[in-house]
Amino acid sequence: MTIRIIEEEGIERPVVSQRIAELADAILHHKKVYESGQSEISDAAYDRLEDELKSIAPDHPVLQVVGAASDSSVGAGAASGVNVRKVEHATPMLSLDKTYSLPDLHRWAADKPLVGTLKVDGNSLSLVYEKGLLNLAKTRGNGRVGEEVTDKAFWIADVPRNLPNGISCEIRGEIYCTESKFLRLADEMVQMGLDRPTSPRNIVSGLLGRKAHFELARYFSFFAFDFIASGAGDARDAAGANDRNPSIPAPRFKSEVEKFKWLGGAGFSLPHPQVLEDAKAVEGYLEYVKKLMAEDEIGLDGAVFSYNDLALHDELGVTAHHPRYKMSFKWQGQTAVSTVTGITWATSRLGAVTPVAVIDPVFLSGASISNISLHNAAHVKAFNLKVGDRIEIVRSGEVIPKFLGVIEAADGSYLWPLACPQCGTTLISDGIRLTCPDATACPAQQLGAILNWIRCAEIDDLSEKRVLPLMEAGLVRTLADLYRLKLEDFLVIPQTREKMAGKLFANIQASRSIPLASFLNGLGIEGAGRTTWESLLEHFSGLAEIQRATPEEIIPIEGFAEKSAKQIVAGLDARRVWIQELLEAGVTPVVQNRSGRGDGQFEGHADGPLAGLQFVITGSLTAPRLDVEKAIKAAGGKLATSVSKNTFAVVTGDLDSGSSKMKKARELGVKIWNEEQLRNALKE
Ligand SMILES: [Zn+2]
């Protein structure tokens, strides 16, 4: 089954948190190098960074940092209390009931609709907002009393400083550190002369308990999962809040879904909530969680389920230990210790050279394990991994076994390879990743690029097993070579006769005419997926225009940060020859009518009342969004996901919304329609 998490289904999310994080990082970096007397950018360029951050996060602590070089004082100046302050939880922060058994989970669910979320292996955090302002952040502690960590929370990009409509409430969630941020954090800590942290989980609690280095909390992320109206369970607070601020009632939710949509709209990141109507959907969600566990970017230890109907929550209540309306599911994990006998390196299709630890085989959860993926080169550095180390590994939920830590270290120091294991080219390192720079001659990357093209161009039957013999025979080296193959060339593939050869040949020919977004996606440019290209095509009319685009033209488009804009421009440039070759080989990218996007069955009418007009829908509507989209398309209109000067009107159920799309529309003077105005236009 496909998982459509609530987050992807039309929550209007401010997409500024990534930009805030980038800016804070850059500003802190430039402050440090400036103090060491080696400015990397002009004062004007630096001021632009500060001005941009001030415009989107005026209270960000990085703007107050002085004396960045003496890093132990960073952030401490702004601290209200350097001593750890104990704070009570008005509503206790309870644990969760848990089960390892799927039948038990189904029995507890009793066919009620559930909402599933990720169970993140981090630390619980409570955020108290007063009149819409973040006033206090505290750890769980023993569940009744926690510790104040407000100065650290200010640094976390996905903890909003303000809530909409100035409401007072408490938000609870999990603070965690992703694998990739952990590696950068570990490097920075070592550079600062601090001990190298041992794991993403340990560093979160470690830094939360520290009295300095608040700025390191910028490597943390936060998932919000609970909303408590101010005063719930604390009459004193409720009375106080109401006296001062009687006019703004907290929102009331009927379901978990409503709650998550509100949290998403308020700017919080969500733990991938998903409505699950039946047992099959629950199992599908667990499969999804397993897949994420295998990727290992977010440390997960299971899933949390709760009844979607909040009336049930009130009815069932809580025990002293846990709420009765929530249940966590974990896989029984088995750990083992083994010895590293080798570390092998392989090049991925994007050129990343990644390590695998070879170990003395051990038996774990019913399988013999002899290889452990180590994700990236920085992992080897972070744990100083080498042959002879005794390491601990874990395997749970039949997912790929994971490296946990070094139990007993052998003598010596870790080694990184100098040359690409596939093509021998000297590797480049950014301190975290090792990459083979030769994208066109490295066989690992050629195969990856060709397989990616085959997938994007939807060429059937041409599997990796069939591509490899073609490459080995020297018939295929680049994407364009596929289109130069003659029918008889396919006979080099083992067990392939004329019938299959004819089929493969025909499938390739059929892909010559290809939607432009698929063509661009097929080039395999890092950081750009199909939706990236689709939104770019709303602003650039064809291949040549996209190839001519500069980062400065892409950055203002909603959803594009400086980094991705630069990656796209550099990626297109590096593939200029490929693009040329594909065009010369007769591949024709087709610019699609945008009204056919998505389901494809609602082709617009060229003579409809909205023919040729582009619309953007934002916020919640009274009619289902899909119906509104259908109606616009049926009337000949087009839909876009971001507001630009090409937008004819923004349609919204909330004319006063301060969402980024509405702001953009007001800035550009784009019409803003309510649903009635849209209905009238449709009737014409
Ligand atoms: Zn290589």
Residues whose N, C-alpha, C, O or C-beta is under 5 A from the ligand:
A	BS01	ZN	T347 C420 Q422 C423 G424 T425 C436 C442
